Amino acid sequence: MPNPKAFHKPEEDQISLVDLQANYLSHKQEFDEAVAACVNKSDFIGGEDHAAFAVEFANWCGGGAVALVGNGTDALTLALIEVLGQGDGSGEVITVSNTFIGTTEAITGAGYRPVFVDIDPDTCLMNIDLARAAVNERSRAIVPVHLYGQMVPMDQVMDLASMRGLAVIEDAAQAHGATWQGKKPGALGDAACFSFYPGKNLGAWGDGGAVFTRDKDLAMRISMRANHGRLDKYHHALEGVNSRLDGIQAAVLRVKLRYIDEWNRARREISFWYKELLTGQDDIQLPVTATDAESVYHLYVVQVENRDIVCKKMHDKGIGGGIHYPVPLHLQSAYAGLGYRSGDFPQTEAVMSRVLSLPVFPEMRRDQVERVARTLIESVKK
Ligand SMILES: Cc1ncc(COP(=O)(O)O)c(C=O)c1O
């Protein structure tokens, strides 16, 4: 069942994980005008904002081309299908279990079998040595997941992929604007797939997604597949799907794209504040960013003992924490058929009961960060 209350306006004295109301109010007039203009033109499917956003987002990603689609899961699915071809279930795609199920729904949806590898305990991202060990003659691609706003070491991923002839489809759903050695998602891999789910760093007012690639022909094929395989209105090169980004979402995203760099800077500043306020607290493990990475802090994830109790204490005091993720994918009922067991990925399983995402959103004030930090410090005390 969908979660109708995934986002709601926080009460006066609450600090929620993200505050989309504050984000709307920060540029209300621009948003209202952009949406009104789109509605006035009846640009509901396709249209000017849709075309312009595809170009602007591609430029912001580093120059190349973008296919706009209905959500991040479809972005991954369609990219995998166009890069690898529709699979028959026998080929394998290597990824991590510490991610959202959209990553693996896409792999299965494209006709491949997800193969999980464990994470680096510091960054909580894919351990590349373990990915290397998982490659066999059935392996077709790697899907590195740039989780929490931090990119996976892409130089190492690309070395492995080129040595073993694998495609690289980056899951950048949580990493708009992140860099690895100064390069954004999609600069090295075959394609980078984004989600514009409302709470993302670049979030729409509903679902949305995009594939960025340096290969213009690939972007065109994905766009076509996402739009019923259309060549034009009544001619279909293939049977595709209906997975389009709405015109209104494109209008909203065009406004947000003007501010995303500023917002990512604000998220970074908030992360510095948390670090300053929480450093030295032995019971609170702070997130680790690799020296080659610049995180955009989609989430600020600390690790604590008795996480569920700490999280509840914080909720009781009006602080909305999140858990990303309480049950890793290899232990989900949906993947019982893959044959994994508890104990298969010790690092992933060690963090699942410890991770706690603290509120972080660009409009967050210093006093709010201080209150979250203070409440966390009190809540971890026995
Ligand atoms: C890491 C990751 N991958 C994939 C997805 C799927 O994106 P969407 O919800 O837009 O389908 C999400 C977003 O929720 C995500 O966080």
The ligand as a Gaussian input file, in Angstrom:
#p B3LYP/6-31G(d) Opt

LIG

0 1
 C       19.093000       4.252000      -3.853000
 C       17.770000       4.324000      -4.573000
 N       17.618000       3.621000      -5.720000
 C       16.473000       3.665000      -6.407000
 C       15.417000       4.434000      -5.995000
 C       14.146000       4.393000      -6.773000
 O       13.670000       5.640000      -7.155000
 P       12.081000       5.897000      -7.286000
 O       11.491000       5.872000      -5.923000
 O       11.991000       7.241000      -7.930000
 O       11.553000       4.811000      -8.179000
 C       15.541000       5.208000      -4.839000
 C       14.491000       6.123000      -4.380000
 O       13.637000       5.994000      -3.645000
 C       16.744000       5.130000      -4.094000
 O       16.907000       5.833000      -2.961000

